[in-house]
Amino acid sequence: MKSLGYRLCHVNEKNEDEFRLRANLCDGLAMSDGSACPACQGISVTVQRLANWSQSRDRFTNRKYLSHEQLCRRLAEHDETLNNWKLKHGV
């Protein structure tokens, strides 16, 4: 399988939307100004594109890959849709 070019290093336990990635070619040294190394900076475009794509494809994601929170959110959206339909059609 082809590598994405990076790996997941850390997920914030309090906020799962925050995580750290490291490029496969990372040398582990930050730049003198404190920013990430050039290899890690280079993955930001790819990661942003993947994040945008994943948010737009939520409806089509196989449920077995969703977290508990995502499943609950989808169920609530489904229930709201059903309730609106029932009100419209007097069911």
C-alpha positions, 0 to 999 in steps of 0.5 A: 500500500502506498504511504500517505507521506505522513503518520499520526503522532498524537491526538489531544484527548480533550479535543479530538479535532487537535492532532499532530502529524509527522512527515515520513521524511521528518528529521525531528528538528524544528526550525530556528523560529520554532516552526515545523521542519520543511518536510512537515510543513510540506504535508499541510496542503495534502492534509488540508485537502484530505480534511476538506474531502472527508467533511464533504463525504460524511454522508457516504462514509461506511458507518463502521468507520465512524466514531460514537459521536459521529454516529449519534450526530447522524442519528439525531439528524435522521430523527430530525428529518423524520420528524419534519417529514411526519409534520409535513405529511400529518403522519 
